[in-house]
Amino acid sequence: MIELRHIGKSFGGTVVLRDISLQVGDGDVIALLGPSGSGKTTLLRCISFLTLADQGEIVFDGETYRADHISRKDILRYRKKIGFVFQDHQLFANKTALDNVTLGLTVGRKMNRTEAVKKAEQALDRVGMLDRKDFYPSALSGGQQQRVSIARAIALSPGVILFDEPTSALDPELTGEVLDVMRRLAEDGTTMIVVTHEMEFARRVATRVVFMENGLIVEEGTPDEIFNHPKQARTAEFINGSTWK
């Protein structure tokens, strides 16, 4: 479904991504692991063209895009196939949960209000938030806000959803409710690329795990290979230093 070819990115004199190549198939759940500063979030931003890479290509649904140069028209067309769930929800404070979800449909997709509300309610129902559709973000917990953010992404029926540490700002109880939603999406065959420090989620839900450090893919494989039989010493050190066991 999506292929990254030789993606590179620097900020000033600091190299953040070094020749990253990765293939993501339909229905894959890719967990991106690694220490802070390893380039995981920058990689997601390059995939979504929120940040332009310095080099490389992105192949998505049979179309090839230069990672370092793309027209606004192509970005808008490309992003209709991409969902993005941020760390900090990025909901509009002056809009209800329902309106936060419908906005991308009515403005971005030019969908009529009636159809948009129907799709938004279906998405909110999938994440267990339909009974909170008329609530404003200030009246929702952090976990509930993140579930609305996920509903906003899935309402657009994207080909792939990118998650940038979606539970990093939540306490353990709220983290669980968000991860449960993501597990259900994975079971439904949703293609996802997830930057996460949640090792148990990566071990149980991901189809492939990618370990990054210093802008490089150090190792990738199945959860069993990465967690139980890592080939690289640095991967083993990182996994053994985590609290997943």
Secondary structure, DSSP 4 states (H G I P E B T S, - for coil): -EEEEEEEEEETTEEEEEEEEEEE-TT-EEEEE--TTSSHHHHHHHHTTSS--SEEEEEETTEEEETT---HHHHHHHHTTEEEE-TT----TTS-HHHHHHHIIIIIS---HHHHHHHHHHHHHHTT-GGGTT--GGGS-HHHHHHHHHHHHHHT--SEEEEESTTTTS-HHHHHHHHHHHHHHHHTT--EEEE---HHHHHHH-SEEEEEETTEEEEEE-HHHHHHS-SSHHHHHHHHTSS--
